[in-house]
């Protein structure tokens, strides 16, 4: 296969496959100098710049940025690229061809230096330089290449100008939940978010609500190690149809309006790019492998949900906190590697139940040290009515954002009705949920185990 064809295959695969994990691997390991053809080298430089600054690879944007005759060249390149599946293989061949060219040039130059040496010292120096150069080529083959700040500044200045004009250039993950999106500012592509609560607070349902919002615009992959995919499907239909799950358990009691709501829920979910894995006892390495494979096949994947942290198979470790640290670190690595936000559900410790005020804080996370460190966003669910049936905040759920690396912390409110979460007036809910420190009897009714 000709060098020209190999370089064309790499560019075509990047343009066809987009900002996939394989694409980022190639960008981080294949230098621009590996391309011998100027047009492909310029195209690769622009692809690399856009991928590193905006986490996207778009043929039209690349063509517009390059200008001139690049559109025709890139269109022809894409046309002859059947698949991006073997992009790593193409890149490896391009790298080897580049290495051969460098070795040939080094050997030719060294041969001339040795032939023209006037004494043994000059000969030894020429040989030493030859060996050093060959060793450098061998050691850099496939290595991760640092990115120079200069390569990123131009695009950043463009982003800054857009912001100055009031145009947003930040591409964050939105959940289509106004109060939550406003508080968090959305998630960055490499963020790890922890959603935690005591049992029966509705964290799985809240995660499904978030996931459905994401699936309106992109793909969702949900790992469920507690519920089956059938149970999640039922919950999603109930949530989109505005029905309680208990109603679906007894179809004979459903009326015409209920059936219409079910049909509406099914139609809504049928349009979403929503994938589920309900296998139990998965290790974090298995989760990463499944997610990476899915992302490669579905580049539009926008978020990964895991329900929940405590059910991920723990590695062998001297202490439980070290095992949890291994898991949380790998989940963060997965988000960074796949450029896809990861939302993980987690249980809170029972210490919450021993306090008069049962609103959770970050330290209530089980083995919280590593989780707090690795997470970019931590949100905790609390429903006062669970502990006090006569609570003025009945029907209101608090979503307490205790950590937000790139935004504000604080509490937002959701209406909790028929087992589902809905938007509500933040001002009225805040008033109803306001604590009364002098009244501690409200917290003593029951615990949540």
C-alpha positions in Angstrom: 0.0 0.0 0.0 1.4 3.4 -1.0 2.3 6.0 1.6 -0.1 8.4 0.0 -3.0 5.9 0.4 -2.1 5.2 4.0 -2.0 8.9 4.9 -5.3 9.4 3.0 -6.8 6.5 5.0 -5.9 8.1 8.4 -7.4 11.5 7.4 -10.5 9.9 6.0 -11.0 7.7 9.1 -10.7 10.8 11.3 -13.2 12.7 9.3 -15.6 9.8 9.0 -15.3 8.4 12.6 -15.3 11.8 14.4 -13.9 12.4 17.9 -13.9 8.7 19.0 -11.6 7.2 21.6 -9.5 5.7 18.7 -9.2 9.1 17.1 -7.9 10.7 20.3 -5.4 7.8 20.6 -4.1 8.5 17.1 -4.0 12.2 17.8 -2.0 11.7 20.9 0.5 9.3 19.4 1.0 10.3 15.7 2.9 13.5 15.1 2.2 15.9 12.2 5.6 15.2 10.8 4.6 11.6 10.0 2.6 12.9 7.0 4.8 13.3 3.9 2.1 14.9 1.8 1.6 18.6 2.6 -2.2 18.7 2.1 -2.7 15.7 4.5 -0.3 17.2 7.0 -2.2 20.5 7.1 -5.5 18.7 7.3 -4.2 16.6 10.2 -2.9 19.7 12.0 -6.4 21.3 11.8 -8.1 18.1 12.8 -5.8 17.8 15.8 -6.4 21.4 16.8 -10.2 21.1 16.7 -10.2 17.8 18.5 -8.0 19.1 21.4 -9.8 22.4 21.8 -13.4 21.5 21.1 -13.4 17.7 21.4 -14.9 17.3 17.9 -13.8 16.5 14.4 -16.1 17.9 11.8 -15.3 17.7 8.0 -17.1 20.9 7.2 -15.3 22.9 9.9 -12.0 21.4 8.9 -12.6 22.3 5.3 -13.7 25.9 6.1 -10.7 26.5 8.3 -8.2 25.3 5.6 -10.0 27.0 2.7 -8.8 26.9 -0.9 -9.0 23.6 -2.6 -9.1 21.6 0.6 -12.9 20.9 0.3 -12.4 18.9 -2.9 -9.4 17.1 -1.5 -11.1 16.2 1.8 -14.4 15.2 0.0 -12.4 12.8 -2.2 -10.6 11.5 0.9 -13.8 10.8 2.8 -15.4 9.2 -0.3 -12.7 6.6 -0.5 -12.7 5.8 3.2 -15.2 3.0 3.8 -14.7 2.7 7.5 -12.9 4.2 10.5 -12.7 0.9 12.3 -9.0 0.3 11.4 -7.8 3.9 12.1 -5.2 2.7 14.6 -3.8 0.2 12.1 -3.6 2.9 9.4 -1.9 5.3 11.8 0.6 2.6 12.9 1.6 2.0 9.2 1.9 5.8 8.6 4.2 6.0 11.7 6.3 3.1 10.5 6.7 4.6 7.0 7.7 7.9 8.7 10.3 6.0 10.8 11.7 4.4 7.7 12.1 7.7 6.0 13.8 9.2 9.0 16.1 6.2 9.4 17.0 6.4 5.7 17.8 10.1 6.0 19.8 9.6 9.2 21.9 6.7 7.7 22.6 8.7 4.5 23.7 11.8 6.5 25.8 9.7 8.9 27.4 7.8 6.1 28.5 11.1 4.6 29.8 12.3 8.0 31.8 9.2 8.5 33.2 9.2 4.9 34.3 12.9 5.3 35.7 12.4 8.8 39.3 13.6 9.1 40.3 11.6 12.1 39.1 8.8 14.4 37.5 11.3 16.9 35.2 12.7 14.2 34.4 9.2 13.0 33.5 8.1 16.6 31.3 11.2 17.0 29.5 10.5 13.8 28.8 6.9 14.8 27.7 8.0 18.3 25.2 10.5 16.8 23.9 7.8 14.5 23.2 5.5 17.4 21.7 8.3 19.4 19.3 9.2 16.6 18.3 5.6 15.9 17.6 5.1 19.6 15.5 8.2 19.7 13.4 7.0 16.8 12.9 3.6 18.5 11.9 5.1 21.8 9.4 7.6 20.4 7.5 5.0 18.3 3.9 5.0 19.6 4.7 7.3 22.5 2.2 9.9 23.9 3.2 13.3 22.5 2.7 16.5 24.6 0.7 19.3 23.1 2.3 22.7 22.8 0.3 25.6 24.2 0.9 27.5 21.0 -1.3 25.0 19.1 -4.2 25.7 21.4 -4.0 29.5 21.8 -5.4 30.4 18.4 -8.6 28.5 18.9 -9.0 29.8 22.5 -8.8 33.4 21.3 -11.6 32.6 18.8 -13.7 31.2 21.7 -13.0 34.3 23.7 -14.2 36.5 20.9 -17.4 34.4 20.7 -18.0 34.8 24.4 -17.5 38.5 24.1 -20.2 38.6 21.5 -22.5 36.6 23.8 -22.1 33.4 21.8 -21.5 30.3 23.9 -18.7 28.0 22.7 -18.6 25.8 25.7 -20.1 22.4 24.9 -21.4 20.9 28.1 -23.7 18.0 28.8 -27.2 19.3 29.6 -29.8 17.1 31.3 -32.8 19.1 29.9 -33.6 19.8 33.6 -33.5 23.7 33.9 -32.8 23.9 37.6 -30.1 21.3 37.6 -28.5 22.6 34.4 -28.4 26.1 35.7 -26.8 25.1 39.0 -24.2 22.8 37.6 -23.6 24.6 34.3 -23.8 21.2 32.6 -21.0 18.6 32.7 -17.8 18.8 30.8 -16.9 15.9 28.6 -14.4 14.5 31.1 -16.5 15.0 34.3 -17.3 12.3 36.9 -20.5 13.0 38.7 -21.7 11.2 41.9 -25.4 11.1 42.6 -25.9 9.9 46.2 -28.7 9.3 48.6 -30.0 7.0 51.3 -32.3 4.1 50.1 -35.8 5.0 49.0 -35.0 8.6 48.2 -35.4 8.0 44.5 -31.9 8.2 43.2 -32.4 5.6 40.4 -35.6 7.5 39.3 -33.7 10.8 39.3 -30.9 9.2 37.3 -33.4 8.0 34.7 -34.9 11.5 34.5 -31.4 12.8 33.9 -30.7 10.1 31.3 -33.9 10.7 29.4 -33.0 14.4 29.2 -29.6 13.6 27.7 -31.1 11.1 25.3 -33.2 13.9 23.7 -30.0 15.1 22.1 -27.4 12.3 22.3 -26.8 8.7 23.3 -27.0 7.2 26.8 -25.4 4.0 28.1 -26.7 2.9 31.5 -25.2 0.1 33.6 -27.7 -1.3 36.0 -26.5 -3.8 38.5 -29.5 -3.6 40.7 -32.5 -3.6 38.3 -33.1 -5.5 35.1 -33.4 -3.8 31.8 -37.1 -4.7 31.8 -37.6 -2.9 35.1 -35.8 0.2 33.8 -37.9 0.1 30.7 -41.1 0.1 32.8 -39.8 3.0 34.9 -39.0 5.0 31.8 -42.4 4.4 30.3 -44.0 5.4 33.5 -41.9 8.5 33.8 -42.4 9.7 30.3 -46.1 8.9 30.4 -46.7 10.5 33.8 -47.9 7.3 35.5 -46.9 5.6 38.7 -45.0 2.3 38.3 -47.5 0.7 40.6 -50.3 1.3 38.1 -48.4 -0.6 35.4 -48.2 -3.6 37.7 -52.0 -4.1 37.4 -53.0 -3.5 33.8 -56.6 -4.6 34.4 -57.2 -1.4 36.5 -56.0 0.9 33.7 -58.5 3.3 32.0 -58.4 4.7 28.5 -56.4 7.8 29.6 -53.8 5.5 31.3 -53.4 3.5 28.1 -53.0 6.7 26.1 -50.3 7.8 28.5 -48.5 4.4 28.2 -48.7 4.8 24.4 -47.2 8.2 24.7 -44.4 7.0 27.0 -43.6 4.1 24.6 -43.5 6.5 21.6 -41.3 8.9 23.5 -38.8 6.3 24.6 -38.7 4.7 21.1 -37.2 7.8 19.7 -34.3 8.0 22.3 -30.8 6.7 21.8 -30.9 4.8 25.1 -28.8 1.6 25.8 -28.8 -0.6 28.9 -26.5 -3.2 30.4 -28.1 -5.1 33.3 -25.3 -7.6 34.0 -24.4 -7.9 37.7 -21.0 -8.3 39.3 -19.0 -6.3 36.8 -15.5 -5.1 37.6 -14.6 -1.5 36.7 -12.3 -2.8 34.1 -15.1 -4.7 32.4 -17.3 -1.6 32.6 -14.6 0.4 30.9 -14.1 -2.2 28.1 -17.8 -2.3 27.4 -18.1 1.5 27.4 -15.1 1.9 25.1 -16.4 -0.7 22.6 -19.9 1.0 22.7 -18.4 4.4 22.2 -16.4 3.2 19.2 -19.5 1.8 17.6 -21.7 4.7 18.7 -19.7 7.9 18.6 -22.7 10.0 19.5 -22.7 8.5 23.0 -23.1 11.6 25.3 -23.3 10.1 28.9 -22.6 6.9 30.8 -24.7 6.1 33.9 -23.8 3.5 36.5 -26.3 2.2 39.1 -24.5 1.9 41.4 -21.0 2.2 42.9 -21.4 -0.2 45.7 -22.3 -3.1 43.4 -19.2 -2.8 41.2 -17.0 -5.8 41.8 -14.2 -4.7 44.1 -10.6 -5.7 43.4 -8.6 -7.5 46.0 -7.1 -4.9 48.4 -5.9 -4.6 52.0 -8.6 -2.2 52.9 -12.1 -1.4 51.5 -11.3 2.3 51.0 -8.3 1.3 48.7 -10.7 -0.9 46.6 -13.2 2.0 46.3 -10.3 4.4 45.4 -9.3 2.0 42.6 -12.9 2.0 41.3 -13.4 5.8 41.5 -10.1 6.5 39.9 -10.9 4.2 37.0 -14.3 5.8 36.5 -12.6 9.2 36.2 -10.1 7.8 33.8 -12.9 6.3 31.7 -14.6 9.8 31.4 -11.3 11.3 30.4 -10.4 8.6 27.9 -13.8 8.4 26.2 -14.4 12.2 26.5 -17.8 11.2 27.9 -19.3 12.3 31.3 -19.8 9.5 33.7 -22.7 9.7 36.3 -22.4 7.2 39.1 -25.0 6.5 41.8 -23.9 5.8 45.3 -25.3 4.9 48.7 -24.8 7.1 51.8 -23.6 5.8 55.1 -26.1 5.1 57.9 -24.5 8.0 59.9 -27.1 10.2 58.3 -29.8 8.5 60.3 -28.2 9.3 63.7 -28.4 13.0 63.3 -31.3 15.3 64.1 -30.8 17.0 60.7 -30.7 14.2 58.1 -29.7 16.3 55.1 -26.6 14.6 53.7 -23.2 16.1 53.2 -20.2 14.9 51.2 -18.6 13.1 54.2 -21.6 10.8 54.3 -20.4 9.0 51.2 -19.1 5.6 52.1 -15.3 5.6 52.0 -15.7 9.2 50.8 -12.1 10.3 50.6 -11.2 9.0 47.1 -14.8 9.6 45.8 -14.7 13.2 46.9 -11.3 13.7 45.3 -12.1 12.1 42.0 -15.6 13.5 41.5 -16.1 16.8 39.7 -19.7 17.1 40.8 -21.4 15.6 43.8 -25.2 15.8 44.2 -27.3 14.3 47.0 -31.0 13.6 47.2 -33.1 14.4 50.2 -36.9 14.2 50.8 -38.0 15.5 54.2 -41.4 13.8 54.0 -39.6 10.4 54.3 -38.7 11.3 57.8 -41.7 13.4 58.7 -45.1 12.6 57.0 -46.5 16.0 58.1 -43.6 17.9 56.6 -44.5 21.3 54.9 -42.1 20.1 52.2 -44.2 17.1 51.3 -43.9 16.3 47.6 -40.6 18.2 47.3 -37.2 16.7 46.8 -34.0 18.5 47.5 -31.0 18.0 45.2 -28.0 19.2 47.3 -25.0 20.0 45.1 -22.1 19.7 47.6 -19.2 19.8 45.1 -19.0 21.5 41.7 -15.5 21.9 40.4 -16.6 24.3 37.7 -19.6 26.0 39.1 -21.8 26.7 42.1 -22.8 24.5 45.0 -26.2 24.8 46.7 -29.7 23.2 46.6 -32.2 23.0 43.9 -35.7 21.6 44.2 -37.9 19.1 42.3 -41.5 18.1 42.7 -41.7 14.4 43.6 -45.1 13.0 42.5 -46.2 9.4 41.6 -42.6 8.3 42.1 -41.2 10.7 39.5 -39.4 14.1 39.5 -40.7 17.2 37.9 -39.6 20.9 37.6 -41.1 23.2 40.3 -41.0 26.7 41.5 -37.6 27.1 43.2 -38.7 30.0 45.4 -41.9 28.3 46.8 -40.1 25.0 47.3 -37.3 26.7 49.1 -39.7 28.3 51.5 -41.5 25.1 52.2 -38.2 23.2 52.7 -36.7 25.8 55.0 -35.4 24.2 58.2 -36.8 25.1 61.6 -33.9 24.4 64.0 -36.1 24.7 67.1 -38.3 21.8 66.0 -36.2 18.6 66.2 -39.2 16.3 66.7 -39.8 16.2 62.9 -36.6 14.1 62.4 -37.3 11.4 64.9 -40.1 9.4 63.3 -38.2 6.7 61.4 -35.0 5.7 59.7 -34.3 4.6 56.2 -32.7 1.2 56.1 
